[in-house]
Amino acid sequence: MYAIVEISGKQFKMSESSKVYLPLQTAAPDSELTFDRVLLVSSDKSVKVGKPTVKGAKVEAKVVKHVKGDKVVVFHKKRRKRYKVLRGHRQWYTQVEVQSVNAG
């Protein structure tokens, strides 16, 4: 069984006991999160598609830790002008472990 969930304007596929990296959440590590903007729920027998969300469906997850992503290099250059700028950026993510997917 899996669900497609909308979090921070992005869609994530979540199934039980899977670990997912989400945009940074305000919850502390080892706390519980509940996501109720479930767009689709699929089981072995049927598929429920929401209009826009599936009523009564929710996904419960536990925050594992907050981590930084890979470095993205930002390089600006203007030729023949002696202008070069090299910057890096690392985005924060929250790693969660899905506890249960309820179809509602």
Summary of the structure (lengths in Angstrom):
residues: 104
radius of gyration: 18.7
end to end distance: 12.9
largest distance: 64.2
contacts: 265
relative contact order: 0.31
helix: 0%
strand: 62%
